[in-house]
Amino acid sequence: MALALGCASGVGGSAAADTIQDYLVQQVCISPATGAVTAEDPVTCPSRARKLQIGETLPYHKWDMPTQSNLAQISDSYPIADLYGRTRVVQNFYFTRDDAIPVFWPGNPESGISAYDLAVTDGNYASAAGSYDSGGGWQPFFSNAQCSTADSWITAPKNLEVPFTQGQAITTLNGMFPQCPTVDGFATSLTVWNYYPAYLYQSGKTLNSIKSWHFGGDSLNSNAIEVFLYTKEYGKTRWEAWQSSNERSQPDPVAVERCGVGTNNGVAIFDRTTYYLAACHDWTFIFPAADGGWNPAQFHVDPFYNSINLLKNTHMQCTDQSGRARTCGLQNNRCRTIAPWERFGDLNWAFNQNPQAPRESSNCSLLFSIPTPPTGAQAVYQDTAPIDRAHSDFTFGVALRAPLSSGPTYPLYVIVFELDASGAQLAQHVVNVSAQKNYRIFKGSFTRHPNAYTFRFQINPDAMNTEFEMTDAWIAPKP
């Protein structure tokens, strides 16, 4: 059976929002008695529903299964603050119970349990500025060599009013390299969008929906499709991954079980190509968050998207011999550049050439250790450029682990020194770290000394003959 894109008309169910910008963030219900948010499903309170606000505790989670199984995925759509006042919406993904704090795992697909996409409206479209997952690592979606992420992985025109009929566009992007410049090797991708009133989901709910198909090439005949559905109530509500018959011979039975509704039992035909459903998550099952609510600030998002990272070369991407960003492990592509990171004392360091993923990643990380007892005089560090004094409040942090640990944790110190123009220390801010086998984000914050001219970010190991690993370091102004 051919699955056509179709053409939708009319409006059913609850009143439609104006544009896709009203479909990015999930809603919450407001108590008529107190005005506080409640853990109710927003589908059940249309007259009392509004969008979740920046900094607000999320009272419920969206699950992809009808029971709170630890095999289920939770995925929420919430706004975050931006240094320049731009729209930034996080779509996180994690496999865990809702009473466990989701953490950012930069790497190791065997233990990676969380991921995120970052939606923006910087250009003419609502689009994804980047993604993190345990398969590909940290992946900004650059649309050009000038390092813009606007209008790369698009969803739909941001000012197109609903209801609308089918449209499409071809855009340019590169999602392979974690740093820019230098980025090249851009590809083109076809995106098709449409609006569907009363679209049926796996939970049995019917919701007005915007559907977007992202093809792996510039036509309907490609090797893969990713499909996204958005609703006013839940933000990003469903994700489907399809592969062509050249890539797989039949649908994935687990994906069909999770998303049999609306997928024609996992078979779709576009033009001359047959596609099979490879993965799917339908986040329309609602359960209250534990302990009265979940604070989205617990979930780390790289400051590249909503601030300015004062540190450089924080993902240490792979390059070829000419210095061009390339995928690790292919054709002698390697992590080659440590600068502007420095070290002092008897500290050994080397690259982990491919810590992030078994496939299509150019993320690297730095391994380091000290062969003698810690003295405080052995460290990895980086000095920033002179700081912009328009900013007063900052956050800092890093992803750290002890990859060879069999269970114990090992101590380090993450320190930011505030220095004046002569290099004299004005203040220091310390985070005590207990590194374990898996990555954890360790972070802190501070208010800048009025005379601070530059910062030094420093990591001091406090255990000898222990290999540590770092990536994703930052100092950034608070949005």
C-alpha positions in Angstrom: 0.0 0.0 0.0 1.4 3.4 -0.9 1.5 6.0 1.9 0.8 9.3 0.3 1.7 12.6 1.8 -1.9 13.7 1.3 -3.6 17.0 1.4 -5.4 18.2 4.6 -8.1 20.7 4.8 -10.5 22.0 7.5 -10.0 22.1 11.2 -11.2 19.6 13.8 -10.8 19.3 17.6 -9.4 22.2 19.6 -8.8 25.6 18.0 -5.7 25.8 15.8 -2.7 27.9 16.7 -1.5 30.6 14.3 1.8 29.0 13.1 4.2 26.2 13.9 5.8 28.5 16.5 2.8 27.7 18.6 3.4 24.0 18.2 7.0 23.8 19.6 6.5 24.0 23.4 4.1 21.7 25.4 1.2 23.1 27.4 0.4 23.0 31.1 -2.9 23.3 32.9 -3.6 26.1 35.3 -5.6 25.5 38.5 -8.7 27.7 38.5 -8.4 28.0 42.3 -4.7 28.9 42.7 -3.4 29.8 39.3 -0.6 27.3 39.8 0.3 24.8 37.1 -1.0 21.3 37.7 0.0 17.8 36.6 -3.1 17.3 34.4 -2.8 16.3 30.8 -3.3 19.5 28.8 -5.6 17.7 26.4 -8.1 17.5 29.3 -8.1 21.3 30.1 -8.2 23.2 26.9 -9.8 26.3 28.5 -7.1 26.4 31.2 -4.1 25.5 29.2 -1.1 27.7 28.4 2.5 27.1 27.2 5.1 26.1 29.7 7.3 29.2 30.5 11.0 29.6 30.7 12.4 28.5 34.1 9.1 26.9 35.1 9.0 23.4 36.7 7.5 20.8 34.4 4.6 19.0 36.3 4.3 16.0 34.0 6.3 14.0 31.5 5.4 12.7 28.0 6.0 9.0 27.8 6.0 6.7 24.7 4.3 3.8 26.5 1.0 3.4 28.4 2.9 2.3 31.5 5.9 3.9 33.3 8.3 1.1 32.3 12.0 1.6 32.5 12.0 0.5 28.9 10.0 3.5 27.9 11.3 6.9 26.7 10.4 10.2 28.2 10.6 13.3 26.0 9.6 16.8 26.8 9.4 20.1 24.9 10.3 23.2 26.9 11.7 26.7 26.3 15.0 27.9 27.6 16.4 31.4 28.1 18.7 32.8 25.4 21.3 35.5 25.8 19.8 37.4 22.8 16.1 36.8 23.5 15.7 34.3 20.6 13.4 31.3 20.6 15.1 28.2 21.9 13.1 25.0 22.6 14.7 21.8 23.9 13.3 18.4 23.0 15.0 16.0 25.4 15.0 12.2 25.2 15.9 9.8 27.9 15.3 6.2 28.9 14.9 6.2 32.7 12.3 6.3 35.4 10.9 9.8 35.9 12.2 9.9 39.5 15.8 9.7 38.2 17.5 12.9 37.2 18.3 12.7 33.5 21.9 13.5 32.8 23.8 14.4 29.7 26.0 11.5 28.6 28.4 12.7 25.9 29.4 9.3 24.5 29.5 5.6 25.1 26.5 4.1 23.3 26.4 1.3 25.8 25.5 3.7 28.7 24.1 6.7 26.8 20.5 7.2 28.0 19.8 10.8 27.1 19.8 13.1 24.1 18.3 16.3 22.9 17.3 18.4 19.9 17.3 22.2 19.9 14.5 24.0 17.9 15.0 27.6 16.7 13.2 30.1 14.6 16.2 32.2 13.6 15.5 32.2 9.8 12.5 31.8 7.6 11.6 28.4 9.1 11.2 26.6 12.4 14.2 24.3 12.3 16.5 22.1 14.4 19.8 23.9 15.1 21.5 20.7 16.3 21.2 17.4 18.1 23.0 15.2 20.6 22.7 11.5 20.8 24.9 8.6 21.8 25.2 7.5 18.2 26.6 10.6 16.6 27.7 12.7 19.5 27.2 16.4 19.6 26.0 17.6 16.1 25.2 21.2 15.3 23.4 21.5 11.9 25.4 24.2 10.0 23.7 25.6 6.9 26.7 27.4 5.5 30.5 27.8 6.0 29.8 31.0 8.0 28.6 28.7 10.9 24.9 29.6 10.7 22.5 27.0 12.0 19.4 28.8 10.8 17.2 27.1 8.1 19.4 24.0 7.9 17.3 21.0 9.2 13.9 22.7 8.6 10.4 21.7 9.8 8.1 24.2 8.2 7.9 27.9 7.4 7.7 29.7 10.8 5.0 32.2 9.7 2.8 29.8 7.7 -0.6 30.0 9.3 -2.6 26.8 10.1 -4.5 25.2 8.6 -2.3 24.9 5.5 -1.8 22.5 2.7 1.3 20.6 1.7 4.5 22.5 1.0 8.2 21.6 0.5 11.7 23.0 0.3 15.2 21.9 -0.3 17.9 23.2 2.1 21.6 22.8 2.7 23.1 21.4 5.9 26.0 19.6 7.4 25.4 17.8 10.7 28.8 16.0 10.9 31.1 18.4 12.6 30.9 19.7 16.2 32.8 22.9 15.6 32.9 25.7 13.1 34.9 27.0 11.3 35.9 25.1 9.2 32.9 23.2 7.8 32.5 22.0 4.2 30.9 19.0 2.5 27.3 20.3 2.6 24.5 18.2 1.4 20.9 19.0 0.3 17.8 17.6 1.9 14.1 17.7 0.9 11.6 18.6 3.6 7.8 18.3 3.1 5.2 19.6 5.6 1.5 19.4 6.0 -1.2 20.1 8.5 -3.7 17.4 9.7 -6.7 18.1 11.9 -7.6 15.3 14.4 -4.6 13.2 13.7 -4.8 9.8 15.5 -2.0 8.8 17.9 -1.0 5.5 19.5 -2.7 6.6 22.8 -6.0 7.0 21.0 -5.9 10.8 21.2 -6.8 12.8 18.1 -4.9 16.1 17.9 -4.5 18.8 15.4 -1.0 18.2 14.1 1.8 19.6 11.9 3.7 16.8 10.1 7.2 17.2 8.6 9.1 14.7 6.5 12.9 15.1 6.3 14.4 13.1 3.5 18.0 11.9 3.4 18.5 13.5 0.0 16.9 16.1 -2.3 14.1 14.0 -3.6 11.4 11.6 -2.4 13.8 8.8 -3.4 16.4 8.7 -0.8 18.0 6.2 1.7 16.0 7.4 4.8 13.3 9.7 6.2 12.8 11.2 9.6 9.2 12.2 10.3 8.2 14.6 13.1 4.7 15.5 14.3 4.0 18.6 16.4 0.9 19.4 18.4 -0.2 22.5 20.3 -0.7 20.5 23.5 2.6 18.5 23.5 5.1 20.3 21.3 7.1 17.6 19.4 4.8 14.7 19.8 6.1 11.9 17.6 9.2 10.8 15.8 9.5 8.1 13.1 12.7 6.8 11.4 12.3 5.1 8.0 14.9 3.4 5.9 14.6 2.5 2.2 14.4 -1.1 0.9 18.1 -0.7 0.0 18.9 -0.4 3.7 16.5 -2.9 5.3 14.2 -5.6 4.1 11.2 -5.2 6.5 9.8 -3.0 9.3 11.3 -3.3 12.7 8.7 -5.2 14.8 9.3 -3.2 18.0 8.8 0.1 16.1 5.6 -1.2 14.6 4.4 -2.3 18.0 5.1 1.2 19.4 3.6 3.0 16.5 1.3 0.8 14.5 -1.2 3.6 14.3 -0.6 5.9 11.3 2.3 3.9 9.8 0.5 1.4 7.6 2.2 -1.4 9.7 5.6 0.1 8.9 5.5 0.3 5.1 5.5 3.5 3.1 6.0 4.2 -0.6 7.1 7.6 -1.9 7.5 7.9 -5.7 9.6 4.9 -6.7 10.9 4.0 -3.2 9.6 1.7 -0.6 10.5 2.6 3.0 10.3 0.5 6.2 9.8 1.8 9.7 13.0 1.4 11.6 12.2 3.2 14.9 9.4 5.3 16.4 8.4 7.1 19.6 4.9 8.4 20.2 4.9 10.7 23.3 1.2 11.0 24.0 1.1 9.1 27.2 1.1 11.5 30.2 2.2 10.8 33.7 2.8 13.3 36.6 6.5 14.0 37.3 7.9 12.7 40.6 8.3 14.9 43.6 5.9 17.6 42.4 7.7 18.5 39.2 10.9 18.3 37.2 13.3 21.2 36.8 14.5 21.4 33.1 17.6 23.3 34.3 19.0 19.9 35.4 19.4 18.9 31.8 22.6 20.2 30.2 22.4 22.1 26.9 25.5 23.3 25.2 25.9 27.1 25.5 26.7 27.2 21.8 22.9 27.3 21.2 21.8 30.0 23.7 24.9 31.9 24.9 28.6 32.3 24.1 31.2 29.7 25.1 34.3 31.6 26.0 36.4 28.4 25.7 37.7 27.2 22.3 38.2 23.7 20.9 35.9 22.1 23.4 34.9 19.2 21.2 38.3 18.7 19.6 36.9 17.5 16.3 38.6 15.2 13.9 40.4 16.7 10.8 42.1 15.3 7.8 45.8 16.1 7.1 44.8 19.4 5.5 43.0 20.5 8.7 39.5 20.1 7.3 36.8 18.8 9.7 36.1 15.1 8.9 34.5 12.0 10.4 36.8 10.2 12.9 38.5 6.9 11.9 38.1 7.3 8.1 41.0 7.9 5.7 43.5 8.9 8.4 41.1 11.5 9.9 42.2 12.1 13.5 42.0 14.5 16.4 45.1 16.6 15.9 44.7 20.0 17.6 44.8 20.4 21.4 45.5 24.2 21.4 44.5 26.5 23.0 44.4 24.0 25.8 47.6 24.0 27.9 49.0 22.0 30.7 51.5 22.4 33.6 53.3 20.1 35.9 53.9 16.4 35.3 50.6 15.7 33.5 50.3 13.3 30.6 47.7 13.8 27.9 46.5 12.3 24.6 43.4 12.2 22.5 40.8 9.6 22.6 40.3 9.5 18.9 36.6 8.3 18.8 35.0 8.4 22.3 31.6 9.5 21.2 30.1 6.9 18.9 30.7 3.9 16.6 29.4 5.8 13.6 29.6 9.1 11.8 31.1 11.2 14.6 33.8 13.8 14.5 33.7 14.4 18.3 36.9 13.8 20.2 38.0 14.1 23.8 41.1 14.5 25.9 42.6 11.8 28.1 44.9 13.0 30.9 46.6 11.6 34.1 49.3 12.4 36.6 52.1 9.9 37.4 53.0 11.4 40.7 51.0 12.4 43.8 48.8 15.4 43.3 50.2 18.7 44.4 47.8 21.2 42.9 50.5 22.1 40.4 49.4 19.6 37.7 46.5 20.8 35.5 44.9 21.1 32.2 43.8 24.7 31.5 42.7 27.3 29.0 42.8 31.1 29.2 40.0 33.0 27.6 40.2 36.1 25.5 39.5 39.4 27.3 35.9 39.2 28.4 32.9 41.4 27.5 32.1 43.4 30.6 28.5 43.7 29.5 28.0 40.3 31.2 28.1 39.8 35.0 26.8 36.3 35.7 28.4 33.2 34.3 28.2 29.4 34.4 31.0 27.0 33.8 31.4 23.2 33.6 32.7 20.2 31.8 31.9 16.5 31.1 34.3 14.3 33.0 34.8 10.6 33.7 37.4 8.0 34.7 36.8 5.6 31.9 38.9 2.7 33.4 37.1 2.7 36.7 35.6 -0.6 37.8 33.4 1.1 40.4 35.2 3.6 42.6 35.1 7.3 42.0 38.2 9.5 41.6 38.6 13.2 42.7 39.3 16.3 40.6 38.8 20.0 40.9 37.3 22.2 38.2 38.3 25.8 38.9 37.7 29.1 37.2 40.2 31.8 38.1 39.3 35.5 37.5 42.4 37.4 36.5 43.0 41.2 36.1 44.8 42.7 33.2 48.2 42.0 34.7 47.4 38.3 35.3 46.9 38.6 39.0 44.2 36.5 40.6 41.1 38.3 41.8 38.8 35.3 42.6 38.4 31.6 42.2 35.4 29.3 41.9 35.8 25.6 42.5 33.6 22.6 41.8 34.6 19.3 43.5 34.3 16.4 41.1 34.0 12.6 41.8 34.6 11.1 38.4 33.2 7.6 37.7 33.2 5.3 34.7 30.4 7.1 32.9 30.4 10.8 32.0 28.7 13.3 34.2 28.3 17.1 33.8 29.9 19.0 36.6 29.0 22.7 36.7 29.0 25.8 38.8 28.3 29.6 38.5 29.7 32.9 39.6 29.3 36.6 39.4 32.2 38.3 37.7 34.6 40.4 39.8 34.3 44.0 38.5 38.0 44.2 37.7 38.2 40.8 35.9 39.9 41.0 32.5 40.1 37.4 31.6 39.2 33.9 33.0 41.3 30.7 33.4 39.4 27.4 33.2 41.4 24.7 35.0 41.1 21.0 35.8 43.3 19.6 38.6 43.5 15.8 39.0 43.5 14.7 42.6 44.4 11.1 42.1 47.6 9.7 40.6 47.9 7.0 37.9 44.2 7.4 37.1 43.1 8.1 33.6 40.5 10.9 33.2 38.6 12.0 30.2 37.1 15.4 29.4 34.9 17.0 26.7 32.3 19.8 26.4 33.9 22.3 28.7 32.5 25.8 28.9 32.4 29.2 30.5 29.4 31.2 29.3 27.3 34.2 30.3 24.0 33.3 31.8 21.1 34.1 29.4 
